[in-house]
Every structure is written in structure tokens, then in C-alpha cells.
Amino acid sequence: MTIAGTELRRSPARQLRRGRFAVFIALEREWGHLASQPSLLEAQRRWWAKEPALRGLSAGEVVAQAPWSGYSTTAQGAKVLAALLRVASCPFASRCLLQALLPRIEAENVYTPTFGHGVGEHWRDPGDTAADLVAECFAAIVRHSGQNHEDVARLVVGEAARRLRTARQAERRHQQRSVPFGPAPALRADLFGARSVAEWLASAVVSSLKAGTLTEQQAALLYATRVKGLPASEAGRLQRLAPRAVYHALSTAERALARWAL
């Protein structure tokens, strides 16, 4: 691929890695298209006026100025990345910076099942993880545009990876706190932060169910009435309890939960 007269050379290993995730292929194609646009050539003149480190360089040459070996680039590459961040509010400059950071983004260790301190990602396509990381990196570029940082890659990719890891950990907590009460009630306790009184009560119900203090029917009845706020009569109807038996069953479940809490 040639961008504004500059050939972008890639190693076979890099091509293999990039071929795994569609987002990187799409970004390369987009970048190749942008290079031929007159609007990009006009934007470059604005960069030249503001940043001597970029003066006279085409967009493709700017990207080529930042070669990567794993997590590291050259001293000249770091200067070019810093200059791009300072002018990232200019048209196409933020996109050029993202393109220059792509090899570093690909090298970030976020695509394994252990990313997020042991969070298993068997439910998530690694390609989605790559797309999420790219989106977070571009958002970080926009947030920090105009700022002066010596290590732009560490700033942008590190911040994006932290945000992605936080999202994975929140997803893990959600999964751990989402406990089915059985196929009959088909209820689920969703405890994201367990900060409200209802959430604390739901957490106690789930824990006591796991401990064997409550039966599935008792847990479902407490959850329906004390957490979701359903009338006891409605909760009893859903569990096919006779109207007279509902309040007795609820009272028994509450006493069992209270004994467990003590």
C-alpha cells in the first residue's frame, strides 16, 4: 500500500496478527482512501504551520516516522506522536495519530482470556475486544488533543486499556452476581454495585440461597416481594401458592433469612 508517496512496509508476522481482526483491516483501507483526498492534503498544511516536527511531511510519511518494535518506538517517533497530539484538534490529525498508533494498539495484551485480572472472555469475540480498544484509543486522543505529552502511546493506549479492563471487571461482577433461582421462577438477581437497600437485600437472599438456608421457592418469594416490590398475593400466584399460604410462606422465609443474617 502506498500513502501519499510513502510505502508502508509490514512484516509477515504483523500482517498475520492484523488479519485476525477486521477492525485493523478496515482502518488500513480507510487510511489508504484518505491519503488520496484533497481535504487531507489541505489539512497537512495546517499541521505544518503549527508543528515544525511535521513540516513538509505527508500524512503517510508522518506515520512512517513512528516505527514500532512491540511496545517501543524511536525517539524521533515519540516526537512525531507528541506533535500529532498537540495538533489533534485539526482535521484528520487525530486520525493520523490513530493510524500511527495502530501497531502499538495491536501489541497491547488485551485479547487473551486473562485480560482483566483473570476474567474469562469465552463469551466475547476477541475481534470485539480489538474494536473496543480502538474506539477507546480514539476517544483518548480526542480527550487529550492539544496537550503536550512525551509518551503519547503510553498515555493513549494505557488509558484505553484501563477503561476496557474496568468494563470487563464490571461485566465479571455482573455475571457473578446474576444467580438464577431455578427454571420455575426464572428470576435473576442483578447486583451491579449493591449500594441500595434493595440491592443489599437481594445480595443477602442470593448468599443465603447458596448457603442452603433458603429454598429456591423462599428465595424467589423474598426477591419478588422485598426486592422487586410485587404484592404478596401476586408473588404467590406466580408460585402457585394458595392465597392463605402466601403470607405464612413469606413469614417463614423472612425468619430463615434473619437467622442466616445473625
C-alpha positions as CSV (number, residue, x, y, z in Angstrom):
1,M,0.0,0.0,0.0
2,T,1.3,3.5,-0.8
3,I,0.1,6.5,1.1
4,A,0.9,9.9,-0.3
5,G,4.0,8.5,-2.0
6,T,5.2,6.6,1.1
7,E,5.2,2.8,1.1
8,L,4.1,1.3,4.4
9,R,6.1,-1.9,4.9
10,R,4.8,-4.6,7.2
11,S,6.4,-7.8,8.4
12,P,4.6,-11.1,7.7
13,A,4.0,-11.6,11.5
14,R,2.4,-8.2,11.7
15,Q,0.2,-9.0,8.7
16,L,-0.8,-12.2,10.3
17,R,-1.8,-10.5,13.5
18,R,-3.7,-7.8,11.8
19,G,-5.5,-10.3,9.6
20,R,-7.2,-11.8,12.6
21,F,-9.2,-8.7,13.5
22,A,-11.4,-6.9,10.9
23,V,-11.2,-3.5,12.6
24,F,-7.5,-3.2,11.7
25,I,-8.1,-4.2,8.1
26,A,-10.9,-1.7,7.8
27,L,-8.7,1.1,9.3
28,E,-5.9,0.3,6.8
29,R,-8.3,0.5,3.9
30,E,-9.8,3.7,5.2
31,W,-6.4,5.3,5.6
32,G,-5.5,4.3,2.1
33,H,-8.6,6.0,0.8
34,L,-8.0,9.2,2.9
35,A,-4.5,9.6,1.6
36,S,-5.8,10.4,-1.9
37,Q,-8.3,13.0,-0.7
38,P,-7.5,16.7,-1.4
39,S,-9.0,17.6,2.0
40,L,-6.2,15.6,3.8
41,L,-3.6,17.4,1.8
42,E,-5.1,20.8,2.8
43,A,-5.2,19.7,6.4
44,Q,-1.5,18.8,6.4
45,R,-0.6,22.5,5.7
46,R,-2.3,23.4,8.9
47,W,-0.2,20.9,10.8
48,W,3.0,22.3,9.2
49,A,2.1,25.8,10.3
50,K,1.7,24.7,13.9
51,E,4.4,21.9,14.3
52,P,7.9,22.1,12.9
53,A,8.3,18.4,13.5
54,L,5.7,17.7,10.9
55,R,6.6,20.3,8.4
56,G,7.0,19.1,4.8
57,L,5.9,15.5,5.7
58,S,2.9,13.9,4.0
59,A,0.4,12.0,6.2
60,G,2.0,8.7,5.1
61,E,5.5,10.0,5.9
62,V,4.3,11.1,9.3
63,V,3.1,7.6,10.1
64,A,6.3,6.1,8.8
65,Q,8.3,8.3,11.1
66,A,7.0,6.2,14.1
67,P,8.1,2.6,13.5
68,W,7.3,0.1,16.2
69,S,9.0,-2.8,17.9
70,G,6.4,-4.3,20.3
71,Y,5.6,-1.5,22.8
72,S,8.5,0.8,21.7
73,T,9.1,3.3,19.0
74,T,12.1,5.5,18.2
75,A,12.9,8.8,19.9
76,Q,12.0,10.6,16.6
77,G,8.8,8.6,16.5
78,A,7.9,9.7,20.0
79,K,8.4,13.4,19.0
80,V,6.2,12.9,15.9
81,L,3.4,11.3,18.1
82,A,3.7,14.2,20.6
83,A,3.4,16.7,17.8
84,L,0.3,15.0,16.3
85,L,-1.4,15.0,19.7
86,R,-0.7,18.8,20.0
87,V,-2.5,19.4,16.7
88,A,-5.1,16.6,17.1
89,S,-7.9,19.1,17.0
90,C,-7.0,19.9,13.4
91,P,-8.9,18.0,10.7
92,F,-7.5,14.5,10.1
93,A,-4.7,14.9,12.7
94,S,-6.4,12.7,15.2
95,R,-7.0,10.0,12.6
96,C,-3.3,10.2,11.5
97,L,-2.3,9.8,15.2
98,L,-4.6,6.8,15.5
99,Q,-3.0,5.3,12.4
100,A,0.5,5.8,13.7
101,L,-0.5,4.1,17.0
102,L,-2.1,1.0,15.3
103,P,0.9,-1.3,15.7
104,R,1.1,-0.4,19.4
105,I,-2.6,-1.0,19.8
106,E,-2.3,-4.4,18.2
107,A,0.6,-5.3,20.5
108,E,-1.4,-4.5,23.7
109,N,-2.2,-7.6,25.7
110,V,-6.0,-7.4,25.8
111,Y,-7.0,-10.2,23.5
112,T,-6.4,-13.1,25.9
113,P,-8.9,-14.8,28.3
114,T,-6.8,-13.5,31.3
115,F,-7.2,-9.8,30.4
116,G,-8.9,-8.0,33.3
117,H,-7.1,-9.9,36.1
118,G,-8.3,-13.4,35.3
119,V,-11.7,-12.6,33.7
120,G,-12.6,-15.4,31.3
121,E,-13.7,-14.0,28.0
122,H,-15.1,-17.1,26.5
123,W,-18.4,-15.3,25.8
124,R,-16.7,-12.4,23.9
125,D,-15.2,-12.4,20.4
126,P,-11.6,-11.2,20.5
127,G,-12.4,-9.1,17.4
128,D,-14.9,-7.2,19.5
129,T,-12.3,-6.6,22.1
130,A,-10.0,-5.2,19.4
131,A,-12.7,-2.9,18.2
132,D,-13.5,-1.7,21.7
133,L,-9.8,-0.9,22.3
134,V,-9.5,1.1,19.1
135,A,-12.6,3.1,20.0
136,E,-11.3,3.8,23.5
137,C,-7.9,4.9,22.0
138,F,-9.5,7.3,19.6
139,A,-11.7,8.7,22.4
140,A,-8.5,9.2,24.5
141,I,-6.9,11.1,21.6
142,V,-9.9,13.4,21.4
143,R,-9.8,14.0,25.2
144,H,-6.1,14.9,25.2
145,S,-5.9,16.8,21.9
146,G,-3.9,20.0,22.3
147,Q,-2.0,18.6,25.3
148,N,1.8,18.1,25.4
149,H,2.9,14.6,26.5
150,E,6.3,13.0,25.9
151,D,4.9,9.4,25.8
152,V,1.7,9.6,23.8
153,A,1.5,5.8,23.2
154,R,1.6,5.2,27.0
155,L,-1.0,7.9,27.6
156,V,-3.5,6.9,24.9
157,V,-3.2,3.1,24.8
158,G,-2.7,2.8,28.6
159,E,-5.8,4.8,29.4
160,A,-7.8,2.9,26.8
161,A,-6.7,-0.5,28.2
162,R,-7.6,0.6,31.8
163,R,-11.1,1.7,30.7
164,L,-11.5,-1.6,28.8
165,R,-10.3,-3.6,31.8
166,T,-12.7,-1.8,34.1
167,A,-15.6,-2.6,31.8
168,R,-14.5,-6.3,31.7
169,Q,-14.3,-6.4,35.5
170,A,-17.8,-4.8,35.8
171,E,-19.1,-7.4,33.4
172,R,-17.5,-10.1,35.5
173,R,-19.1,-8.8,38.7
174,H,-22.4,-8.7,37.0
175,Q,-22.1,-12.3,35.9
176,Q,-21.0,-13.4,39.4
177,R,-24.0,-11.6,41.0
178,S,-26.5,-12.8,38.5
179,V,-27.7,-16.1,40.0
180,P,-30.7,-17.9,38.6
181,F,-33.2,-19.1,41.2
182,G,-34.2,-22.2,39.2
183,P,-36.1,-22.8,36.0
184,A,-39.6,-22.5,37.6
185,P,-39.4,-18.9,39.0
186,A,-37.0,-17.8,36.2
187,L,-35.8,-14.9,38.4
188,R,-32.4,-13.4,38.4
189,A,-30.8,-11.1,41.0
190,D,-28.8,-8.4,39.1
191,L,-26.4,-6.8,41.6
192,F,-24.2,-4.3,39.9
193,G,-22.9,-2.3,42.8
194,A,-25.2,-3.5,45.7
195,R,-25.5,0.0,47.1
196,S,-29.2,0.5,47.7
197,V,-31.2,-1.2,50.4
198,A,-33.0,-3.4,47.9
199,E,-29.7,-4.5,46.4
200,W,-28.2,-5.4,49.7
201,L,-31.3,-7.4,50.5
202,A,-31.0,-9.2,47.1
203,S,-27.4,-9.9,47.9
204,A,-28.4,-11.5,51.2
205,V,-31.1,-13.6,49.5
206,V,-28.6,-14.9,46.9
207,S,-25.9,-15.7,49.6
208,S,-28.4,-17.4,51.9
209,L,-29.7,-19.5,48.9
210,K,-26.1,-20.5,48.1
211,A,-25.6,-21.4,51.8
212,G,-28.7,-23.6,51.7
213,T,-30.6,-21.5,54.3
214,L,-33.4,-20.7,51.9
215,T,-35.1,-22.9,49.4
216,E,-35.4,-21.8,45.8
217,Q,-39.1,-21.1,46.4
218,Q,-38.4,-19.0,49.5
219,A,-35.6,-17.1,47.8
220,A,-37.9,-16.4,44.8
221,L,-40.7,-15.2,47.1
222,L,-38.5,-12.9,49.0
223,Y,-36.9,-11.5,45.9
224,A,-40.3,-10.9,44.3
225,T,-41.9,-9.1,47.3
226,R,-39.0,-7.4,49.1
227,V,-36.7,-6.5,46.1
228,K,-39.0,-6.2,43.1
229,G,-41.9,-4.9,45.2
230,L,-44.6,-7.2,43.9
231,P,-47.7,-7.7,46.2
232,A,-47.5,-10.9,48.2
233,S,-50.7,-12.1,46.5
234,E,-49.2,-11.7,43.0
235,A,-45.9,-13.3,44.1
236,G,-47.9,-16.2,45.5
237,R,-50.0,-16.6,42.3
238,L,-46.8,-16.8,40.3
239,Q,-45.6,-19.5,42.5
240,R,-49.0,-21.2,42.5
241,L,-49.4,-20.8,46.3
242,A,-52.9,-20.7,47.8
243,P,-53.8,-17.2,49.0
244,R,-53.8,-18.3,52.6
245,A,-50.4,-20.0,52.3
246,V,-48.6,-17.0,50.8
247,Y,-48.2,-14.9,54.0
248,H,-47.2,-18.0,56.0
249,A,-44.6,-18.9,53.4
250,L,-43.3,-15.3,53.3
251,S,-43.1,-15.1,57.1
252,T,-41.2,-18.4,57.2
253,A,-38.7,-17.2,54.6
254,E,-38.1,-13.9,56.4
255,R,-37.4,-15.7,59.7
256,A,-34.9,-18.0,57.9
257,L,-33.2,-15.1,56.2
258,A,-33.0,-13.2,59.6
259,R,-31.4,-16.3,61.3
260,W,-28.8,-16.5,58.5
261,A,-28.0,-12.8,58.8
262,L,-27.5,-13.1,62.5
